[in-house]
Amino acid sequence: MKHSVFFVVIFFALTLVACGKPTAPESASSDNYGTTHEGKPAEGRNELPGK
């Protein structure tokens, strides 16, 4: 019993270390939202609604 609790704790700790924190940029902005990677407006089904 004592060994299984130890292994669960170690597994949980390793999981937290492996996952880390989220990788989203801290200064995310929506200035380029709705554009392609080239900066052009999206077309077709990728176009923003309301245009």
Secondary structure, DSSP 8 states (H G I E B T S, - for coil): -HHHHHHHHHHHHHHHHHH-S--S-TT---TTTTB-TTS-B--GGGS-TT-
